[in-house]
Amino acid sequence: AGTREPPATGASAWRNILTSQMIPDAVPEDACNTSSAAASSSCELLRSRRCIAAVDMDCFYAQCEELRNPELRGKPVGVQQKMLVITSNYAARAFGIQKGDSLRVVKEKCPQITICNGEDLSFYTEVSQRAFDIALRWTSRVEKLGLDELFLDLTELVDERLATEDTASDCAVRGSAAGPVAVEYPALDPLSEEAEGALAEQRSLRKCFTELLEEDWSRRRMQMTAMVCAEVRAQIHQEVGLTSSAGVSVSKL
């Protein structure tokens, strides 16, 4: 699902295909013209055009068991592998049950819990694939991590939606799919100290204005990414019956 097997030799050089595509190239050390690591990181975030969404299915194995047996909904459910409970639903976690608890401990914490055998992964794999196929409707660049997590590169779709969105405003700047475009101010002739001072002030104001525009542009892109991600999660819930948690950023990190 978006990955390839490591080569027989030189495995340390192997990189996940989508990982290398999703994570933006590193910004040069002097790109932000600052000695502050935090400021440099902020600058990179503002300049990045990537729109990545991460979707994590809630207590996945336990949800799958509820799908298989709807009578379990709302009741404490745990999934067993070997002699341990590897996951449980929220009803069970309310009793303090944690991942990796032994069957004995789980029964002590919640005597009424239903324990399902999770050794056979075939049904979990089938449900996972259904969620993956739904995500592909929004972008072909989907990466599966395990059975319960998805990464979606929504950059192209976000660009398309922002390009068609009405962005008219009172500002002298319009956003496009390529990013914010600043209006050039007329230059002043440096004929005097006053003029030089005015030019310095103008450059400072322009720099501040451009930074604000970049921050606003980045916020708009993340807002659109979150909206698309919400659509994906809603469709997975509607068609498969899985709830999920999600986050958006400019990379997978």
N, C-alpha and C positions, 0 to 999 in steps of 0.2 A: 504494500500500500504506500507507494511513494518512496520506497527504500530499495537498496540493492545489497546483496550479501557481501561481506568483506572478502577481498581477494585472499587466496591461499597464503601469499606472502605479503609482507609490508602492510599488515592490517592496521597499523597505527596511522597510515596515510588515508584510510578509508573515511569518507564523509558522507553523511546522509544527503541525498540529492536535494530534497526540499529544504534541508537545513541551510545548505550553502546558498540557495536561492532566496530564502526568506530573510535571513539575517543580513542587514545592509553592510556594505563594505565599511571597514573602519575609517573614521575621519582622521586625516593627518593631524599630527600633534599640534601644528600651528594653525589649524583651520579656524579655531575660534579666537586666536590671538589672545589667549589668556593663560595664566599659570594655575588657575583654579580647576581642579579635576571636576568639581561639581558643575561649574559653569560650562566646561567643555562637554560634559555629558548632556546638559540641557541644550546646548547648541546643536549637538548631533541629533537629539530628538526632534528639535524644531525643523531641521533641514531634511530629515528622512521623509520619504514618500511612501514607505511600506505601511501596509494596513493589515495586521495579523490578528486573528481572533483565535482564542483557545477555548475549547468546549470540553468540559469534564462531566461525564454522566454521574449523577449522585448515586452513592452506594450501589454500584452497577450490578454486581452479582445478585444482591438482595432484591433489587428492582426486577431483574429478570425472573427471579423465583415468584414474585408477585404477579408478573405477566403470565407465567405458566400456571399459577394457581391464584386467581383473583380473590379467593376467600382469605388470603393472607394479608390483604391490604389493611393497613391500620393496626396490625398486630405485630408484636416483636418477632423478627425473623433474623436468623443468623445463617451464614453459609460456611460449611465445614470442609476442610481439606486436611487429610491425615487426622490428627487429634486436636486440631486448632480451629478456631473460628476466624476466618480470614477477613470477613466483613459482616456488617449487620446493618439493618435499616435504622432510621431515626427513632422509631418506636422502641427498638432494643437499646439504642445508645442512651436513651433517657434513663436506663437502669445502670448506666456506668460501664456497659460492655465496650471493650476496646479491641482493636484488631490484634490478633495473636493470642487472645485469651484462650486458655484451655477449656475443653468442654465442661470439666468439673467446675471451674470458676464461673463460666457463663451460666450454668444451671443454678449455682448458688446466688448469683446476682439477679437472675430472672427465671424462676422455675417454669413459668408458662411460655417461654420462648419456643418457637418452632425452628428446629435445626434442619437445614436442607443440605444434602450431599452435593458438593461442588466439584467433585473429581472429574466429571465429564464436562468438558468445555464446549461441546458442539453447539448447544443451544445458546450459550453466551456469545459464541462466535457468530452465529446466525443473526442475533439481535444487533450485535456490533456492526455487522456488514450493512444492515438495513439503515442504521443511522449514518454510516459512511456514504451510502448511495444517495441519501437525501441531501447531504452537504454538497455533493457534487453538482447539484442543480444550480448552485450559486457560483461555484468556481471549480475549475478542473485541478486546481492546485490545493489538494487536501492531503494531509499527512496523518496517519493513524499512529498513536502511541499506545501500545498495549491494546486492550479491547475497549477501554472506556474513555479515551481522550482523543480529541481531534484538533489539529491545527489547520486553519484556513487562511490562505493568502488572498485577501479580498481587495488588493490594491487596484486592479483593473476595474472592478465593479464600482468601487468607491469613486474612482476617477470619472467613470461614465455618469454616475448619478449626480456628482457635483457639477459636471459640465452642463447638464440639462436643468439643474436647479436654478431658480430665479434668484440671483444674488444682487439684485439692484439695491443700492443704498445711497446715502448722502455722502459717503466717503469718496475720495478721488482715486480709489483703488478698487479693482474688481479681481476676484479670484477666478482662476481658470484651472483646467485639469493639470496644467503644468506648474501651478503654484501662484503665489501673489505677485503682482506686478506693480511696482511703485512709480508714482508720477515724478518726473524730474523737475526740480525747482530751477528757476533761472539763476545763472551764476552771476556773482558780483565781481566787478573789476577791482583787484586789490590795489587801489591807488593811494590808500591812506591807512593809518593804523586802525581807524574806525571801521574801514571797509574790511580789513583783515579780521578784526574782532567779530564783525557781522558774519563773515564767511565761516569762522570757527564755530560760532553759535548755530549757524544754519546746518553745518555738518553734524554737529551733536544732536540737533533736533531730528534731522533726517535719519540718523542712526537709531535713535530711540523709536521713531515712528516705524521704521522698517522692522525692528525687533518686535514691536507690538503686532504688526501685521503678520509676521511669521508665526507668532504665538497663536493668534486668532485662527490662522489657516490650519495650523496643526490641530487645534481644538475642533475645528469643523470636520476635519478628516476623521478624527477619533470618534466624534459624535455620529458621523455617518457609518463608520465601521461598527459601532455599537448597535445601531439600528438594524443593519444587515444581520449581525450576529443574533439579535433577538428574533428575527424572522426565521433563521435556521433552527434555533432552539424550539420555537413555537411549533414548527413543522415536525420536528422530531417527536415532540410531545404528542402532537395530534395523531401522527401516523403510527408511531411505535409505542407510545405510552411512557417514554422515559423523560424524567425531569433532569435538568442539568444546571451546572454553574458555568460561568464564562468570564473571560477578561479580554481586553483589547490593548494592543500596543503597537510599536513600530518594529518589533522583532519577537522572537520566541522567548527571549531571555526575560 
